[in-house]
Amino acid sequence: MSLSPQDLINLTCKSLLSNGLRSALTTFGVFMGVTAVNASLQVGAISQNIISKQLAQREAPQVNISIYSSEGRQPKLEDMEYTRRQLKNVKAISASDYIWFLNTARYRDEQSEPQMSAVTQDFLLTSGRKLLKGRFFSDADFSRYRRVIVIDKVLANRLFQGENPIGEMIILGASRPFIVVGLIESKLIEGQEAKGSLFIPMSIYSAMTGNQSINEISIRPRDENKMEELQEEARKLLEQRLPGAKDNIYVRSNIDDILEQKETLDLVSRGLTGVGMISLLISGVGIANITIAAVIERTSEIGLRRAIGATKLEIQLQFILEASILSLVGGIFAIATVHGLTLVVANTFTLPYQFDVKTAALSLGSALIVGVGACYFPAVRASQLDPVKALREA
């Protein structure tokens, strides 16, 4: 006699409830395995969110080349152009120089001490900063030595207190007036707290100082996965071009510290995932053992059902359904528990966390696969029992 799907589910539930302690222990094993897997995936997701947030606060990934040498020829803009032509993995390149002789920026009664730099025209593209208001430096600004500046949002808030800074005059140092033509977003520089930044054209800076040299070249790569290769190529190129400064050329990535942190977090996440998979496999072994015990205990029931017309597939489905229900219940409780605990931890330590349906589905799916896989062979063995022998053994 064939059973309807509803009758099969009812029979399966009654069988699980009749062995409540065993079902509870099996569910707990699944719960522990899925908890370990889901927790490791959550750690990985939070780590990725942290890294993404840190990268968003920085300028675009780039290679920074600093040259501090008192011997030989100092680097100039033509050296930057030579580097642009020789290197292939270059999306944008710019040069900058720290303005050391101007310490303050003043607007009316407000004064600040921002980080001041002279930059070339491709600075905005190299840094990846967004223009919020106004414009960036034009060709005419460089060729006509205009006294114009671009400031970031932090400095604008400190000096202008919410007013529109475009077109306003800022006094640099004691008495050098500059007109604000652009407002750009603020970025952290190598993890340091943003204290405000101010930029002037490289041409006017060179005219003010009488110095045509630069002290830093920034290269934004086309392929960010090849930054290490770009660093080595840039180093060798400049060492050949500036032999006198060979020992004073420092090449680094502006996200080296973030990449090191990412490697550490990835290693921890992989280790936790491995522990979680081992825990889940152990719970699968428990399901297999309990299924084998259930088959032995219910030999007479299997023989009787086979004798009155139950098919082999129905016998298999009953045991597979039992394992699936236990896996689902344990998995759902595990996901809910991990989600609740992660919310508490994320709120306590201000971590970027959001419930991910894909992560939950992956955790629950792995529990189902392990549960069904563990009980499959015992279920097949149960379906192949001879009805007469089964009744006789009982």
N, C-alpha and C positions, 0 to 999 in steps of 0.2 A: 504494500500500500504506500503510494507516494505521498509525501508531505508538502503542503503549501509553504511558500516562504515565511508566512506569518507563523505557522505552526512550528517550523524549523527554528525560528528565532525564539519563540516561547519555550520550546524544549531546551534550547541552549541556555537560556537565562535560568530556567529551573535547575538545570544541571550545575551551573555555576553557584547558585544560591544554596544548593544542598551541600556544597563543600565550601562554605563561607571562609573558613580560616585559610584553606589552601589557595582559594581565589584571591584573598586579600594579600597573602604573602607574595604571590606571583605578580599581582598588580604593583606591590611595593617595589619589587625588583625592577619592573619596567619603569616605575616612577624614578628610581635612583639613576637608571641608565639615561633616560631622556633628560632628567635634570642636569646631568653632567654634560651631555651633548649640547643642550640648549644654552646652558650657562657659558660654555666655551664659545659658541657662535655669537652670543650677546657680547662677550668680551671682545671678540674680533670686530663686531659691528661698531661698538663704542670706540675702539681704538682707531678704526678708519674715520669715524666722525671727528675724533680729536685731531687726527692728522690733517683732515680736510679743512677743519676750522683754523688750524695754525697756518696752513698754506694760504688760506684766504686772507689772513691778516698780514702776510708778507707781500713783498713785491714779487713779480713773476719769477719763476726759477731762472737763475742766470749765473754765469761764471764771472766772478769779479777778479780783476787783475790789478793788484796794487804794486806800485814801483816806488821804492824809497832808496835812492842812491845818491851819494855825494861824489861818486866817481863816474867818469864817462858822460856821454850825452844823455840828457833827460828826455823822456818820451814826449812827443808832440802829437798834434792832430793828424799829421800825415802818417804817423805810426799806427794810429787807429784805423785809418783808411786802408793802409797796407794789410792790416790784420783782417779787415772785412773782405778784401779781395782774395786773400790766400786760404781762408777757412771756408769749408763748405756748409757745415752745420750751423749756419747763422741766420736767425730770423730778424734780429735787430742788434745794433751795436751803438754804444754811446760812450762819451768820455765825461769825466767830472773832476772837479777839483774842490777841495774843502776851503771855504773862505775863512781864513784864520784871523784876519785883522779887523773884522766887523763882528762885534759881539752882541749887539742889541738891535731890535726892531721896534720902532715906536710909532703909534698912531694916536694923535691927540694926547690924552692923559694915560693911555694904556701902553705898557711896555712888556716885552718878552725877550727871551734869549733862545731863539730857535736854532735848529741846525741849518746852516747856510751852505749852499753848494752852487758852483757854476757848472752848467751842463750844456751839452750839445743838443742839436735839434731833435734827435731821435730818442731822447731820454724817456718821453712818455710811452713810446712803443716798447722800449727795452724794459722799463720798470713794470709795465702792465697796469699803471695807475689810470683811473678813469677821470676824465675832465668833467667836473661838476657844473662849473659856470665859466663864462668868458671864453678865452682861447688860450692856446699854448703859443710859444714863440714862433714867429714867422721868419722867412728868409730876410725880410727887411729889418727885423729887430737885430739880427746878427750883423748884416752888412752896414747898417747905419748906426750901430753902437747905441741903440736906444736904452734908456734907463727904465726898463720894465722888469717886473718880477711876477712869478707865479707862486702862490702859497697853498698850503694844504689846509684841510678843514679844521684841524686842531688849532693851528695858529690863527685862522680866521675867527674862530669862536673866542679866543683869548683877547684878540685886539679889537674886533668889531662888535662883539656881544650880540650876534644875531643879525647885524646890518649887512647889507650887500657890499662886499669889499671891492667889486669891480670898478675901476676908474678912480679909486681913492689913492692917496699918496701915503707911503710909509717912509719914515726916516731910518736909514740904516747907519749904525754907528753914531757918530756925533752929528753929522750934517749932510748925509748923502741921501737925497730924495729919489724914490723910485715909485712908479705907478703900477698898481696891481692890475694885470690884464687877465689873469686866470685863477681859478680855484680848482684844485684836484683833491682826490680822496687821500686820507692819511693811511700810512702803512707802518707796521713795525719793521725796524731795521735790525736783523739778526736777533730777534727776540726782545730787544730793548723797548721799554715803554715809549710810545709816541709822545714827544714833547713839542711838536710843531716843526715844520720844515719850510724852507724858503729857497727859491731857485732863481738865478739870474742867468742871462745868456753868457756863454763862454767868451764871446768877443769883447763885451764891455768889461768883463773881469780881467781879461788879458790887457786891455787898455789901461785899466786902473792900476794894475800891478807892474806892467811892463814885462811880464813874464809869459812866454808862449807855451810853457810846458804844462803837462797834465799829470795827475798822480794816480788816476784809476780809469780802467777801461772795463765796461760791463757788456757782456755778450749774452743775449737771449737766444737759446738754441731752437732750431726747428724741431728736433727730436730730443725731448727731455730725458729719454732713457739712455742717451749717449753723452751725458754731461761729463763723465770721467774722461772719456776719450777727447772731448773738446778741451778740457783743462790741460791735458798733456800736450795736445797739438798747439794750443795757444802759448804754453810755457816754452816749448822748443822754438817756436817761431820768434818770440820776442827775445829769447836768449841769443839767437843768431843775429837779430837786428840790433840789439843793444848789448853787445858783449861786455861793455864796462859795468853794466848793472846786473850781470848774470846772477850774482849771489843775493840780490835784493829784489827779486821778482817773486811776489807772493800770489799764487793762484788758488782760489777757493770757490766753492759754491755757496750761495747765500742761504741754502736750505740744508747744509751738511748736518747740522744738529737735528733737524726734523727727520732726515733720512736715517740717521743712527737710531733715533727714538722709534721710528717705524720698524726697523729691523728687529729691535728688541721686543716690541709689542707683537710683531708677527711670530716671532719664535715662541713667546709665551702662549699665544693663541693656538699655534699648532700643537704645542705640548698639551694644553687643556683639551683640545679636540681629540688627541690620541687617547687620553685618559677617559674621555667620554665614550668613545667608541668601544674601548675595552669594557667599560661598565655596561654598555648596552649589549655587548656580546655575552657577557656573564648572565645578564637577565634572560637572554635568548636560550642559554644552556638550561636555566631554571625552567623556562616554559617547555623545553623539550623533555626534561625529566618528569615534569608534572603531567604532560600529555601521555608519556609512556605509562606512568602509574595509573592514569585515568583509563587508558585502554585495557590494562590488566584488570582493574577493578570492575569495569563495565563489560567484561567479555560476554556475560549472559545477556545483558541488554542488547549488545550488538548482534548476538546470535538470534535473539528473539525478533528484533526488527528486521534482520535479513530474512528470517523465515516467513514473516508476514508480508514481504514484498518491498522492503526498503532497498534502494539501489546503492551501489558502491559509492557513487558520487555524493549521495545524501549523507552517508556515514562520514566521508571525508569532509564535507562541508560543515558538519556539526562541530568537529574538532577544530577545524580552521576558524570557524566563526567564534568559538570560545576563545581561542588565542587572540583573534582580532579585537574582540570586545575588551579583554583584559589589557591589551596593548593600547587601545584607544583611551580607556579610562585612566590608566597610569600615565599615558602621554599628555592628556589634557590637563590633569592635575599638576603634572610637572611643569608644563608651559605656564599655567596660571601662577604657580608658586614662584617660578623664576622671574616672571614679569613683575609680580608684586615686589619681590626683594630688590630687583634691579631699579624699579621706580624709587624705592626708599634710598638706595645707595646713590642713584643719580641726583636726586634732590638734595641729599646731604652734601655731596662733593661737587655739585654743579657740573655734572657730566652731560654731554649731548646724547640723549637717549630717546628713541621713539620706537613703539612696538612695530616690529617688522613681520608682516604676514608670511613672507617668503621663508624667513628663518623658522617661524613656528611650523609652517607646512613641511619644511625639510626635517625638522626634529620629529614631528609626528609621523611623517612618512618613513623615516628610518626605523622608528619603533614598530610600525606595521610590518615592514619588510623583515625585520629580525624576528618578530613574533610568528608571522606566517611561515617564514623559512624554517624556524626551529620546530614547528609542529607538523610540517608537511609530511615528512617520512613516517612518523608515528601514525598520522592520520591515514596514510596510504596503507600501512600495515594493518590498521584496524579494519579498513574497507575490504581487505583481502582475506579476512578470517572466514573459514568455512562455517556456515550456520550450524550444521549438525555437531561438528567438533566443539564449537563455541558453547553450545547448550550442554553438551556432555561434560566439558571441563568445568562449567559452572555448577 
